[in-house]
Amino acid sequence: MKWLFIFPALIAASWVVMVSQSSLAFELAQGVIVDGKGSVVYLMNPEGGIDAVDLSGGAVLATTTRGAKPLLLYGDALLAQAEGKDSVVSLVSLSTKDLKPAFTVDVPLPSGIQAPVSDRLGVSFYVSARMDADVIIVQWRSMQRTISAVPTSEPGRVSTGFARIDLADGRLIASGEGEPSTPGTAEREILGGSAAPRCASDDLVAAIQYDGDEARLRRWNKAGEPLPDVRLFDGGLTFRNFSRDCRYFLASKEADGGHWQVYSVASGQRLTEIQSSLPSTVFFGCGNSLIFDAPAVVKMSSGQFTMVQPRRLQAIDFAGKELWARPIRETAYRGAYPGNQPKP
């Protein structure tokens, strides 16, 4: 995929980011976990392992084949999904320093449920993890569909489940089907339950709200006190998403493929304009750069998908120059389907 960047805006030297970078650790996308404090990103590499990549320059700091998909950063450890066996989710805890394993644990699944890291024909499996005090909460979702050359209205089979894992030694405390209860969030309380797009950081909660066609940036400090609203744009642009670190947000208009505008959450100031082939993407900031998940570009030919450009983690500056890029393992199924086989 090629990106054309136009009309870069001048960023004032006095611009201050309100978000605390010291505590940032978040999932950018499936298989991509960012450590803002350590300035490292952990991502699935195309060879089936995990790379630790320096955010400032894109260099690979460490790599491992013991894990396949990063899930969660906690302390000095990275929880990852490993290539597993039938009817279990295999997990491994890795040291963030050198990606050496500390413990492994298998989470049992109901009979007939498969847990592949990459999608297979008719089988999709997703697992996530979060912290709850001194326990790791793992949640999984399975989708299995009947694939046939003959059209069918048979619905897919969806299954969900969870596990609780001891933080210290990886002991499986409990597991089961369904979903654990989810606590409320402070930002929802501040917004009075509003469904407006919002993000939260250590220092503020921000939301985009519309009055007719006009968009406004609303913000609250960590004490819940409102900050001045900022008028943004009208019907020519549509808010798409906040950056995962809550420092920026993206708006675009669907003209000539997609026209991005990137704004500062701290000031509401427009920072740059970007011509892209997509309406939006997940991204975050690192210093004076923006880092994107650039999806794979594929084409169909004779019933087969051909990769034009692999999925990548791409860093660019505000002038639009690519700083570095690293390939990410593609987990979507790209093979042939029944009734759509290549001709001999």
Secondary structure, DSSP 4 states (H G I P E B T S, - for coil): ---EEE-PPPPPTT----S-STT-EEEEETTEEEETTTTEEEEE-TTSSEEEEETTT--EEEEESS-SEEEEEETTEEEEE----TTEEEEEEEETTT--EEEEEEEE--TT----SS-BTTEEEEEEEEEETTEEEEEEEEEE----SS---PPPEEEEEEEEEETTT--EEEEEES-------HHHHHTTT--S-EEE-SSEEEEEEEETTEEEEEEEETTSPEEEEEE---TT-EEEEE-TTSSEEEEEE-STT-EEEEEETTT--EEEEEE-SSS---EEEETTEEEEEE--EEEEETTEEEEEE--EEEEEETTS-EEEEEE----S--S--TT-PPP-
